[in-house]
């Protein structure tokens, strides 16, 4: 209900194109979107709910500690992640517990909004891959675009004259099954790199990003 209300408000500023289909209805699922704006979670959450899954987001602990926003996020059982302890494997334990319960967990593989001027997906962190391999959880790469034209460094559509709506798209790509083998750092990074490469290719095909041919 809350996400539906937010999405209705969102519709005043954006045309929305949500395309996530064919999700497993039960069982652990890791959702891995690229990150272009602080508004991304609204669009991703609505797309997942329409696809039949209720998402829980992994959110930076400093955001969860904010007085009002943090209280709301905690009430809905989103998962804090302490980014000041990147080498401590225990920081992922709350995410492991959620996956063991068969929940749908949204985990941004970049760990933050892209710093690239064109919002090209950046370098991924190995946590997503480690969780997927350890727990046998499939990964749904999600190519997300357009919220940076509402709030972000992009050309803000609502400031144009005449004002216009941004086009926000959320596309689910084919599910990735975790590879066999240990959740070592190398294997984890390979999985995360594969996820981000697939997202980047999709954004290039949809003409959101210029293609960068391999040397």
C-alpha positions in Angstrom: 0.0 0.0 0.0 2.8 2.4 0.9 4.8 1.7 -2.3 1.6 2.1 -4.3 1.0 5.5 -2.8 4.6 6.5 -3.5 4.3 5.3 -7.0 1.2 7.3 -7.6 3.0 10.4 -6.5 5.9 9.3 -8.6 3.6 9.3 -11.7 3.2 13.1 -11.4 6.9 13.4 -12.4 7.6 10.3 -14.5 6.2 8.0 -17.1 7.0 4.5 -15.8 7.9 1.4 -17.8 8.2 -1.6 -15.4 9.2 -4.9 -17.1 10.0 -7.6 -14.6 8.4 -10.9 -15.5 8.7 -14.6 -14.8 10.1 -14.4 -11.3 10.1 -17.4 -9.0 7.2 -16.8 -6.6 8.9 -18.4 -3.6 12.5 -19.0 -2.5 15.5 -16.8 -2.0 16.2 -14.2 -4.7 18.8 -11.6 -5.0 17.8 -8.6 -7.1 20.8 -6.6 -8.5 20.0 -3.2 -10.1 22.3 -0.5 -11.2 22.1 2.7 -9.2 21.5 6.2 -10.8 19.4 8.2 -8.2 18.2 8.1 -4.6 14.7 7.5 -6.1 15.7 4.2 -7.6 14.2 2.1 -4.8 10.7 3.4 -5.4 10.7 2.3 -9.0 12.4 -1.0 -8.4 10.1 -1.8 -5.4 7.0 -1.2 -7.5 8.3 -3.2 -10.4 9.0 -6.2 -8.1 5.6 -5.9 -6.3 3.8 -5.9 -9.7 5.9 -9.0 -10.6 4.7 -10.8 -7.4 7.5 -10.4 -4.9 7.8 -8.2 -1.9 11.3 -6.7 -1.7 13.6 -6.0 1.2 16.4 -3.5 0.4 19.9 -3.6 1.7 20.5 0.0 2.8 23.6 1.9 4.1 23.6 1.9 7.9 24.0 5.7 7.9 20.7 6.1 6.1 19.0 3.7 8.4 20.3 5.8 11.3 18.5 9.0 10.1 15.8 10.1 12.6 12.6 9.8 10.5 13.6 8.0 7.3 15.5 5.4 9.2 12.6 4.7 11.5 10.3 4.1 8.5 12.8 1.9 6.8 13.4 -0.1 10.0 9.6 -0.5 10.5 9.4 -2.2 7.1 12.3 -4.5 8.0 14.8 -3.3 5.4 18.4 -4.4 6.1 21.2 -2.0 7.3 24.7 -2.6 6.0 27.7 -1.0 7.7 30.0 0.1 4.9 32.7 1.1 7.4 33.4 -2.6 8.0 33.9 -3.9 4.4 36.3 -6.7 5.5 34.0 -8.1 8.2 32.0 -11.1 6.9 29.6 -10.7 9.8 28.1 -7.5 8.1 26.3 -9.7 5.6 24.7 -12.0 8.2 21.4 -10.1 8.3 21.2 -10.6 4.5 22.0 -14.3 4.8 19.1 -14.7 7.4 16.7 -13.0 5.0 17.7 -15.2 2.1 17.5 -18.3 4.3 13.9 -17.4 5.0 13.3 -17.4 1.2 13.0 -13.6 0.9 13.5 -11.3 -2.1 16.4 -9.1 -1.3 17.5 -6.0 -3.3 21.3 -5.6 -3.2 22.9 -2.8 -5.2 26.2 -4.4 -6.4 27.9 -1.0 -6.8 27.2 -0.1 -3.2 26.3 3.5 -4.1 25.0 5.7 -6.9 27.2 5.6 -10.0 29.8 8.3 -10.0 30.3 8.1 -13.8 29.3 11.3 -15.6 27.0 9.2 -17.9 25.8 7.0 -15.0 27.5 4.0 -16.5 27.6 1.1 -13.9 30.8 1.2 -12.0 33.0 -1.4 -10.2 31.0 -3.9 -8.2 31.7 -5.2 -4.8 32.0 -9.0 -4.1 29.3 -9.2 -1.4 26.4 -9.9 -3.9 28.4 -12.8 -5.5 29.4 -14.2 -2.1 25.8 -14.4 -0.9 24.6 -15.9 -4.1 27.3 -18.7 -4.2 27.1 -19.4 -0.5 23.3 -19.8 -0.4 22.6 -20.9 -3.9 20.4 -17.9 -4.5 19.7 -16.9 -8.1 20.4 -13.3 -9.1 18.1 -11.1 -11.1 20.1 -8.3 -12.9 17.9 -5.2 -13.3 18.6 -2.4 -15.8 17.2 0.8 -14.3 17.1 4.2 -15.9 15.5 7.6 -15.7 15.2 8.6 -12.1 18.3 10.7 -12.4 16.2 13.0 -14.5 13.9 13.6 -11.5 16.5 13.9 -8.7 20.2 13.6 -9.6 22.9 14.9 -11.7 21.0 14.3 -15.0 19.1 16.9 -17.0 16.1 17.3 -14.7 12.9 17.0 -16.8 10.6 18.9 -14.5 13.0 22.0 -14.7 12.7 22.0 -18.5 10.5 24.5 -20.2 7.8 23.5 -20.7 8.1 21.0 -17.9 7.9 17.4 -18.9 7.9 14.0 -17.3 11.0 11.8 -17.2 10.8 8.3 -18.6 11.7 5.8 -15.9 12.3 2.2 -17.0 13.0 -0.9 -14.9 13.8 -4.0 -16.8 14.5 -7.4 -15.4 17.1 -9.5 -17.3 17.4 -13.3 -17.4 18.0 -14.9 -14.0 21.6 -15.9 -13.3 22.2 -19.1 -11.3 25.2 -19.1 -9.0 28.2 -21.0 -10.4 29.4 -24.1 -8.6 32.4 -23.8 -6.3 33.5 -21.9 -3.2 32.4 -18.4 -2.5 36.0 -17.2 -2.8 36.6 -13.5 -3.6 37.6 -14.3 -7.2 34.5 -16.3 -7.9 32.3 -13.7 -6.2 33.8 -10.8 -8.2 33.3 -12.7 -11.4 29.6 -13.2 -10.7 29.2 -9.5 -9.8 31.1 -8.4 -12.9 28.9 -10.6 -15.1 25.8 -9.0 -13.5 27.0 -5.4 -14.2 28.2 -6.3 -17.7 24.8 -7.6 -18.6 23.1 -4.5 -17.2 25.6 -2.2 -19.1 24.9 -4.1 -22.4 21.2 -3.7 -21.9 21.5 0.0 -21.3 23.6 0.3 -24.4 21.1 -1.6 -26.5 18.3 0.6 -25.3 20.5 3.7 -26.3 20.7 5.0 -22.7 24.5 4.6 -22.8 26.9 5.0 -25.7 28.5 1.7 -26.6 32.2 1.4 -25.6 33.7 -1.3 -27.9 36.3 -3.5 -26.4 39.9 -2.6 -27.5 
